[in-house]
Amino acid sequence: TPEQVRAAAGAFRVYVSAGPRDADGDYAVDHSVLTFLLDPDGLCRDCYGRSRTAEELARSVRAH
């Protein structure tokens, strides 16, 4: 539900903002650019931004 999405975004401190709708009703969404690594219990173990390389991300995933 929209409420659950807002709650998840808040829990992970993710920024989300829908832009204005165009004539067709379409809109862009501005948001944080992050990927989260969650363990089987749902705990956040790491967070990857755009500056992390594929090698760094793979190393982190293997380590966890």
Backbone bond lengths (Angstrom), bond angles and torsions (degrees), N, CA, C in turn:
res aa  C-N    CA-C-N  psi(-1)  N-CA   C-N-CA  omega(-1)  CA-C   N-CA-C  phi
1 T - - - 1.458 - - 1.532 108.65 -
2 P 1.304 117.15 161.21 1.472 118.85 175.73 1.532 112.47 -56.79
3 E 1.304 116.55 -36.59 1.477 119.98 179.30 1.524 111.06 -64.67
4 Q 1.326 117.32 -40.18 1.462 120.86 179.20 1.531 111.16 -67.11
5 V 1.323 115.94 -37.76 1.469 119.58 177.75 1.524 109.89 -64.41
6 R 1.332 117.28 -43.91 1.473 120.45 177.71 1.529 110.83 -62.03
7 A 1.324 117.29 -40.65 1.463 121.02 179.81 1.528 110.64 -65.00
8 A 1.329 117.79 -42.80 1.468 121.01 178.72 1.529 110.48 -64.61
9 A 1.317 117.49 -43.44 1.468 120.79 178.38 1.523 110.12 -61.00
10 G 1.305 116.72 -42.27 1.465 119.95 178.85 1.521 112.36 -65.68
11 A 1.319 116.91 -39.87 1.463 120.88 -179.44 1.520 111.73 -63.04
12 F 1.329 116.70 -34.39 1.465 120.72 -179.10 1.523 112.20 -99.87
13 R 1.322 115.99 5.67 1.473 121.91 179.63 1.530 112.07 55.38
14 V 1.315 114.67 44.97 1.455 121.96 179.10 1.524 108.32 -93.29
15 Y 1.314 115.95 133.49 1.463 121.94 177.06 1.526 108.40 -85.76
16 V 1.329 116.97 130.65 1.465 122.89 177.38 1.525 108.74 -141.38
17 S 1.328 116.28 132.28 1.462 119.99 177.84 1.525 109.22 -149.60
18 A 1.328 116.52 118.37 1.460 121.11 176.52 1.517 109.17 -78.76
19 G 1.321 115.39 135.64 1.457 120.77 178.51 1.519 111.31 -85.00
20 P 1.307 116.20 -178.75 1.468 120.06 -179.86 1.529 111.50 -68.17
21 R 1.308 115.60 149.07 1.467 120.79 177.40 1.533 109.51 -79.07
22 D 1.345 114.49 145.29 1.461 118.93 175.99 1.537 109.22 -90.86
23 A 1.314 116.48 -172.00 1.468 121.27 -176.39 1.528 112.21 -61.24
24 D 1.345 117.43 -27.05 1.463 121.63 179.63 1.527 112.56 -88.63
25 G 1.330 116.34 -2.97 1.459 119.86 -178.01 1.513 113.54 88.26
26 D 1.335 117.26 2.49 1.464 121.65 178.18 1.523 110.47 -80.71
27 Y 1.311 116.66 156.23 1.462 120.95 177.59 1.521 110.22 -152.75
28 A 1.297 115.50 157.00 1.466 122.14 176.47 1.526 108.12 -98.91
29 V 1.321 115.57 151.50 1.460 120.81 177.81 1.523 108.32 -118.39
30 D 1.315 116.04 120.25 1.457 122.28 174.17 1.527 106.33 -86.12
31 H 1.352 117.09 134.24 1.458 119.33 -176.98 1.525 111.31 -156.70
32 S 1.310 115.18 164.98 1.457 121.34 174.40 1.523 108.64 -61.22
33 V 1.328 116.09 147.46 1.457 120.80 178.52 1.526 107.15 -111.10
34 L 1.325 115.04 83.33 1.457 121.40 -177.45 1.521 110.27 -138.27
35 T 1.315 115.67 149.97 1.456 122.29 171.59 1.517 106.41 -120.17
36 F 1.322 116.53 131.22 1.455 121.61 -177.84 1.517 110.33 -106.07
37 L 1.322 116.64 138.35 1.458 122.39 173.04 1.523 107.44 -100.05
38 L 1.339 115.91 115.32 1.458 121.41 179.70 1.521 108.96 -108.09
39 D 1.328 116.19 142.72 1.462 119.41 176.39 1.532 109.36 -84.88
40 P 1.338 118.15 175.51 1.474 119.93 -178.24 1.528 113.80 -58.56
41 D 1.314 118.14 -21.88 1.465 121.49 178.03 1.525 112.43 -88.33
42 G 1.337 117.18 0.30 1.457 120.99 179.49 1.514 114.56 85.52
43 L 1.337 116.80 9.22 1.465 120.04 178.31 1.523 109.87 -84.06
44 C 1.325 115.89 139.78 1.458 120.99 179.40 1.524 109.12 -76.05
45 R 1.323 116.27 120.47 1.467 121.57 -179.54 1.518 113.29 -100.67
46 D 1.321 117.46 -25.70 1.461 120.53 177.84 1.520 108.10 -163.58
47 C 1.305 114.75 165.89 1.449 122.13 -178.74 1.526 107.27 -139.81
48 Y 1.307 116.51 133.30 1.463 120.93 -175.53 1.517 110.89 -120.43
49 G 1.307 115.55 124.60 1.454 121.92 174.44 1.512 110.04 -97.46
50 R 1.315 116.01 -177.19 1.468 120.56 -177.57 1.521 113.30 -67.43
51 S 1.324 117.48 -19.12 1.462 119.17 -177.21 1.529 112.65 -79.67
52 R 1.328 118.08 -13.52 1.462 120.87 179.60 1.522 109.63 -77.78
53 T 1.327 115.57 135.88 1.465 119.44 178.79 1.524 109.66 -82.19
54 A 1.321 115.51 164.87 1.464 120.68 177.40 1.524 110.36 -59.82
55 E 1.317 116.57 -37.25 1.462 120.73 -179.91 1.528 110.88 -66.13
56 E 1.337 117.16 -42.44 1.466 120.97 178.35 1.521 110.91 -64.08
57 L 1.316 116.14 -42.13 1.452 120.49 179.53 1.529 110.20 -63.31
58 A 1.317 117.42 -46.61 1.465 121.20 179.59 1.522 111.35 -61.59
59 R 1.314 116.55 -41.85 1.475 121.13 178.61 1.536 110.38 -61.74
60 S 1.302 116.91 -42.51 1.453 121.61 179.67 1.531 110.97 -64.53
61 V 1.329 116.31 -46.08 1.468 120.42 179.93 1.525 110.13 -60.92
62 R 1.324 117.23 -45.28 1.466 119.97 178.50 1.524 111.92 -61.65
63 A 1.310 116.71 -39.04 1.467 120.92 -178.01 1.531 111.96 -67.15
64 H 1.320 116.32 -30.88 1.465 119.75 -179.56 1.493 110.33 -86.91
